[in-house]
Amino acid sequence: MQRNAAIALGATLSVTAAVVLAPGGRTPGRVAPASDAEVVARVTPRRAPDVPRDAEAAAAEAQRLVTRARREGGDVRLLGQAQVVLAPWWSEAAPPPAVRLMRATIKQSLHDFDGALADLDALSADVTDVQAQLTRATVLTVLARYDEALAACERLKGQVDVVVVVTCQAPPWAIRGKADEVAAGLERALTATPKASPLRPWALSVLGEVRWFSGDGAGAAAALREALALDDTDRYSRVLLAEVLVATGRAAEVPPLFAGRPLSDAELLAFVESGAAPREARAELAGRVEASRRRQDGVHRREEARYALAVEGDVALARALAVENFAVQREPADARVLLEAALAARDADSARPALEWLARTGFSDPRFVALGRALRALP
């Protein structure tokens, strides 16, 4: 689950689908119904979207659909509709810039990072294209290409508010073991940012994550609560806050975060992992996982690995999915589930890519350091 950075630059940036749990059933492959009467899945028909003839209008409609997909918990059908809207230009080598940006955003959502970067690299040749630079920095950070991500952020200087540059640079620098310095820089930038600025929720969300990287649970929770107070639709901050609360012994504060709202798969998983979810929520999550496995979805292996490890207790499946996931994307959360699954399996060798990432980056999150130490101590 990547952060959705909606900032006041005229569009939503780095919009990704919220979690649709990935495949990983114990018998991979296509599902064969036992009989003609068996129902494999129920599909609710949606009216096919109209395709504007004008590229700018098509890009705007695709943006609306992608934003709606994010707000509705990552409905991949809406992403599919956005792709249909862009169909006349989808296969063009050099579509209009607005279409190209939305094509990159959709590809990013589907974890086609190479395809997204091909479009973003072309767009970023125009140094004034702020959206392209920010989205490109996000994708490069997911791929652990931190020098390139920082360079993309650097190109924003002089074009946007200082808080945008600082927030863009924060994740790659924090991952490189500089979480305390990054948090201090974000706090200074926020102090200089007007209280009414729509940039604040994004920056506060990143600040919460960075504080959590340094082991500051109280500071992380405070920043994330402030971000949610300003933007109640911020699913990323809500999921991270639930994690922080559970890890710091405050699981009783988790249920109000999720009460009375439709939950994405990522939110529902976080709720269940907290141990505070009611039986109905656990049953709902189990049903979603089963449906996902029947559909053979393959985008978000990280969450499927977490579910297999924390809910099902299937260590072998969790380890296999975590290894597969880390080969595609390398955010801290991807490293963590691989380290945890490998430790549960007592298999340090399977965690080698994440251990090498830890050593290479200097990531200093105390939880990760402890996991790495435990894995290296295995016989």
C-alpha positions in Angstrom: 0.0 0.0 0.0 1.7 3.1 -1.2 1.0 6.6 0.1 -1.5 8.7 -1.8 0.0 12.2 -1.8 -2.8 14.6 -2.6 -1.3 18.0 -2.6 -2.4 21.4 -3.8 -0.7 21.5 -7.2 -3.8 21.0 -9.3 -4.1 17.2 -9.1 -3.8 14.1 -7.0 -0.3 12.7 -7.1 0.9 9.1 -6.7 -2.7 7.8 -6.6 -2.7 4.0 -6.1 -5.3 1.4 -5.7 -5.8 0.5 -2.1 -5.2 -3.1 -1.3 -6.7 -6.0 -3.2 -5.2 -9.1 -1.6 -3.0 -11.1 -3.9 -2.9 -14.7 -4.9 -1.2 -17.3 -2.8 -3.7 -20.0 -2.2 -2.1 -23.3 -1.1 -2.7 -24.8 -4.6 -1.7 -22.0 -7.1 -3.3 -22.1 -10.5 -6.7 -21.5 -12.0 -9.7 -22.4 -9.9 -11.8 -25.2 -11.5 -15.4 -25.3 -10.3 -16.5 -28.7 -9.0 -19.6 -28.5 -11.1 -21.5 -26.3 -13.5 -23.7 -25.2 -10.6 -20.8 -23.8 -8.5 -20.6 -20.0 -8.3 -17.0 -18.9 -8.5 -17.7 -15.2 -8.2 -20.5 -12.8 -8.5 -19.9 -9.7 -10.7 -21.9 -6.5 -10.4 -22.1 -5.0 -13.9 -21.0 -1.4 -14.4 -21.9 0.8 -17.2 -19.0 1.2 -19.6 -17.6 4.7 -19.2 -18.0 7.1 -22.1 -14.7 7.8 -23.9 -14.1 11.5 -24.5 -12.6 12.3 -27.9 -10.5 15.1 -26.5 -7.3 13.9 -24.7 -7.4 16.6 -22.0 -11.0 15.7 -21.2 -10.1 12.0 -21.2 -7.3 12.6 -18.8 -9.5 14.6 -16.5 -12.1 11.8 -16.5 -9.5 9.2 -15.8 -8.2 11.3 -12.9 -11.7 11.5 -11.5 -12.1 7.7 -11.7 -8.7 7.0 -10.1 -9.4 9.5 -7.3 -12.7 7.8 -6.7 -11.1 4.4 -6.7 -8.8 5.6 -3.9 -11.6 7.0 -1.9 -13.7 3.9 -2.3 -11.1 1.6 -0.9 -9.2 0.8 -4.1 -11.9 -0.5 -6.4 -9.9 -2.0 -9.2 -12.9 -1.9 -11.5 -12.7 1.9 -11.4 -9.1 1.7 -12.4 -10.2 -0.5 -15.3 -12.7 2.1 -16.3 -10.0 4.8 -16.2 -7.9 2.7 -18.5 -10.9 2.3 -20.9 -11.3 6.1 -20.9 -7.7 6.4 -22.0 -8.0 3.5 -24.5 -7.6 5.7 -27.7 -4.2 6.8 -26.5 -3.1 3.9 -24.3 -0.8 2.2 -26.7 0.7 5.4 -28.2 4.4 5.8 -27.9 4.0 9.5 -27.1 0.5 10.4 -26.0 -0.4 13.9 -24.8 1.3 14.7 -21.5 -1.9 14.7 -19.4 -2.8 11.3 -20.8 0.7 10.1 -20.2 0.7 11.1 -16.6 -2.6 9.3 -15.9 -1.3 6.2 -17.8 1.8 6.2 -15.6 -0.4 6.6 -12.5 -2.6 3.6 -13.4 0.5 1.5 -14.3 2.0 2.4 -10.9 -1.3 1.3 -9.2 -1.0 -2.1 -10.9 2.7 -2.4 -9.9 3.9 -2.1 -13.5 6.7 0.1 -12.2 8.9 -0.2 -15.4 6.0 0.9 -17.5 5.2 3.8 -15.2 8.8 4.9 -15.2 9.0 4.9 -18.9 6.2 7.4 -19.1 7.4 9.4 -16.1 11.0 9.6 -17.4 9.6 11.1 -20.6 7.5 13.6 -18.7 10.2 14.6 -16.3 12.4 15.9 -19.2 10.2 18.9 -18.6 11.5 20.1 -15.3 8.4 22.3 -14.8 6.2 19.2 -14.7 5.9 19.0 -10.9 3.4 16.2 -10.9 5.7 14.0 -13.0 8.7 14.7 -10.8 6.8 13.9 -7.6 5.2 10.7 -8.9 8.5 9.6 -10.3 10.2 10.1 -6.9 7.5 8.0 -5.3 8.0 5.1 -7.8 11.8 5.3 -7.5 11.6 5.2 -3.7 9.4 2.1 -3.9 12.1 0.5 -6.1 14.9 1.5 -3.6 16.5 3.7 -6.2 17.1 6.5 -3.7 19.7 8.6 -5.4 17.4 9.0 -8.4 14.4 9.7 -6.2 16.3 12.5 -4.4 17.4 13.9 -7.7 13.7 14.1 -8.8 12.8 15.9 -5.6 15.7 18.3 -6.1 14.4 19.4 -9.4 11.4 20.8 -7.7 13.3 23.5 -5.9 12.3 27.0 -6.9 9.0 25.8 -8.4 7.0 24.7 -5.3 6.7 25.5 -1.6 9.7 24.4 0.5 7.5 21.9 2.3 6.8 20.0 -0.9 10.6 19.5 -1.6 11.3 18.5 2.0 8.4 16.1 2.1 9.4 14.6 -1.2 12.9 14.0 0.1 11.9 12.7 3.5 11.2 9.0 2.8 14.5 8.2 0.9 16.6 10.1 3.5 14.8 8.5 6.4 15.2 5.0 4.9 19.0 5.8 4.7 19.2 6.1 8.5 18.5 9.8 8.9 15.0 9.7 10.4 15.8 12.1 13.2 17.2 14.7 11.0 14.4 14.3 8.5 11.8 14.7 11.2 13.4 17.9 12.4 13.4 19.2 8.8 9.8 18.4 8.3 8.8 20.1 11.6 10.6 23.3 10.5 8.9 23.2 7.1 5.5 22.6 8.7 6.1 25.5 11.1 6.5 27.8 8.0 3.4 26.3 6.3 0.1 28.1 6.8 -2.4 26.2 8.9 -5.0 26.2 6.1 -2.6 24.9 3.5 -3.8 21.7 1.8 -0.1 20.5 1.9 -0.2 19.9 5.6 -2.0 16.5 5.7 0.5 15.0 3.3 3.5 16.4 5.2 2.1 15.4 8.5 1.5 11.9 7.3 5.1 11.6 6.1 6.3 13.1 9.4 4.3 10.4 11.3 5.9 7.7 9.3 9.4 9.1 9.7 8.9 9.5 13.5 7.8 5.8 13.6 11.0 4.9 11.7 13.0 6.3 14.6 11.0 4.5 17.2 9.1 7.5 18.4 5.6 6.0 18.8 4.0 8.9 20.7 5.3 11.5 18.1 4.2 9.3 15.2 0.7 8.9 16.6 0.4 12.6 17.2 1.4 13.5 13.7 -0.9 10.9 12.1 -3.9 12.0 14.2 -3.3 15.5 13.1 -3.1 14.4 9.5 -6.4 12.5 9.8 -8.0 15.5 11.5 -7.2 17.5 8.4 -8.0 14.7 5.8 -10.3 12.0 7.1 -10.0 10.1 3.8 -6.3 9.4 4.3 -6.4 5.6 4.5 -2.6 5.3 4.5 -2.3 7.4 7.8 -5.2 5.5 9.3 -3.6 2.1 8.7 -0.2 3.3 9.9 -1.7 4.8 13.1 -3.4 1.5 13.9 0.0 -0.2 13.6 1.6 2.4 15.9 -1.1 2.1 18.5 -0.9 -1.7 18.5 2.9 -1.7 18.8 2.8 0.8 21.6 0.2 -1.1 23.7 -2.7 1.1 22.8 -4.8 -1.4 20.8 -7.9 -0.3 22.6 -7.7 3.0 20.6 -7.9 1.2 17.3 -11.6 0.4 16.9 -12.7 4.1 16.8 -10.4 4.6 13.8 -12.4 2.2 11.7 -15.9 2.5 13.2 -18.8 3.6 10.9 -16.9 3.8 7.6 -16.4 1.5 4.6 -13.0 -0.1 4.9 -10.5 -0.9 2.2 -8.8 -4.3 2.4 -5.7 -2.7 3.9 -7.8 -1.0 6.7 -9.7 -4.2 7.4 -6.5 -6.2 7.6 -5.0 -3.6 10.0 -8.1 -3.8 12.1 -8.0 -7.6 12.3 -4.3 -7.6 13.0 -4.9 -5.3 16.0 -6.8 -8.0 17.8 -9.6 -5.5 18.5 -11.8 -6.3 15.5 -15.2 -7.9 16.1 -16.1 -11.3 14.7 -18.0 -9.7 11.8 -14.8 -7.8 10.6 -12.7 -11.0 10.8 -15.3 -12.9 8.8 -15.5 -10.1 6.2 -11.7 -10.1 5.8 -11.7 -13.9 5.4 -14.4 -13.6 2.7 -12.4 -11.0 0.8 -9.3 -13.1 0.9 -11.1 -16.2 -0.3 -12.7 -14.2 -3.2 -9.3 -12.7 -4.0 -7.7 -16.1 -4.2 -10.5 -17.3 -6.5 -10.0 -14.3 -8.8 -6.2 -14.9 -8.8 -5.4 -11.2 -8.1 -1.7 -10.6 -8.2 -1.0 -7.0 -7.2 -0.6 -6.7 -3.5 1.4 -9.7 -2.3 2.6 -7.8 0.8 -0.8 -7.8 2.4 -1.5 -11.4 1.4 1.8 -12.4 3.1 0.8 -10.4 6.2 -2.6 -12.2 6.3 -1.0 -15.6 5.9 1.4 -15.0 8.7 -0.6 -13.0 11.3 -4.1 -14.4 10.7 -3.8 -17.9 9.2 -0.5 -18.8 10.8 0.7 -20.3 7.5 4.4 -19.5 7.8 5.4 -21.3 4.6 2.9 -19.4 2.5 3.7 -16.1 4.1 7.4 -16.6 3.5 6.9 -17.5 -0.2 4.7 -14.5 -0.8 7.0 -12.2 1.0 10.0 -13.3 -1.0 8.0 -12.8 -4.3 6.8 -9.4 -3.2 10.2 -8.1 -2.2 11.5 -8.9 -5.7 8.9 -6.4 -7.0 8.9 -3.6 -4.5 11.2 -2.7 -1.6 9.5 -0.3 0.8 10.2 -0.8 4.5 6.9 -2.6 4.9 7.9 -5.1 2.3 11.2 -5.7 4.1 9.4 -6.1 7.4 7.0 -8.8 6.3 9.9 -10.7 4.7 12.0 -10.5 7.8 9.1 -11.5 10.1 8.1 -14.4 7.8 11.7 -15.7 7.5 12.2 -15.5 11.3 8.9 -17.4 11.9 10.2 -20.0 9.5 13.7 -19.9 11.0 15.0 -19.5 7.5 17.6 -16.6 7.4 18.5 -17.5 3.9 15.1 -16.5 2.5 15.5 -13.1 4.2 18.8 -12.4 2.6 17.5 -9.7 0.1 15.9 -7.8 3.0 19.0 -8.2 5.2 21.1 -6.9 2.3 18.7 -4.0 1.9 19.1 -3.2 5.6 22.8 -3.2 5.5 23.0 -1.2 2.3 20.6 1.5 3.4 21.5 1.9 7.0 17.8 1.9 7.9 17.8 2.3 11.7 14.2 1.5 12.7 14.6 -0.3 16.0 12.1 -3.0 15.0 14.0 -3.8 11.9 17.4 -3.8 13.6 16.0 -6.3 16.1 14.6 -8.6 13.4 17.9 -8.5 11.5 19.8 -9.3 14.7 17.5 -12.3 15.4 17.8 -13.7 11.9 21.6 -13.4 11.9 21.7 -15.3 15.2 19.8 -18.3 13.8 21.9 -21.5 13.6 
